[in-house]
């Protein structure tokens, strides 16, 4: 992964200073995006985070995938801890000119990873029972939240790539949605804002097809999804490095 740190021309801003702290590989990922009215998104995103929009339109995404090779720098993957399914619900914000991601929730089938992420990265991770199986070219994905005290949320779907890989053109909606190199967690009171930087090569996107049987992932946040199909993209694999958090706003 270190060799990819020399490939930075695609980034909207330079790499952060200091060493990265964690490595991850993301596999079999689906981006399912729905447009969202700005006023409704403003209602559910902390006021301390300015919304980011594309041509005046906000977006919300449900993103199922699986992770592997999850390990801190200078260590190595441990089979029981370093590979598991994950599922996030996200929208887009911008702080000090750096566009990034705000996570409404992140579900994972690894209780230790959930505990670490909640403690050290201020991220709203939740324990879930999850499975991801590839069958006849489809990724069959099931997630059921089991986190103690958390509102229920479920995803049952299947998805597959439906075209050849490509890199999104700079300035396109696909690029705006996916080429983001930081996240913005907030403190418990919603006022402290942190930035967590990441780096990876450009997304190897593919057109996608998907069928949703159950999707209640946005309901705990008071945001029902529209009843029309989402914009879909698939990515087979992406290797990522993560930096530690820095406080950017109080």
Beta strands, then each sheet from edge to edge (+ up, - down):
strand 1: 22-36
strand 2: 58-72
strand 3: 84-95
strand 4: 98-108
strand 5: 125-135
strand 6: 138-145
strand 7: 154-161
strand 8: 182-183
strand 9: 193-199
strand 10: 205-215
strand 11: 231-249
sheet 1: 8+ 9- 11+ 1- 2+ 3- 4+ 5+ 6- 7+ 10-
end
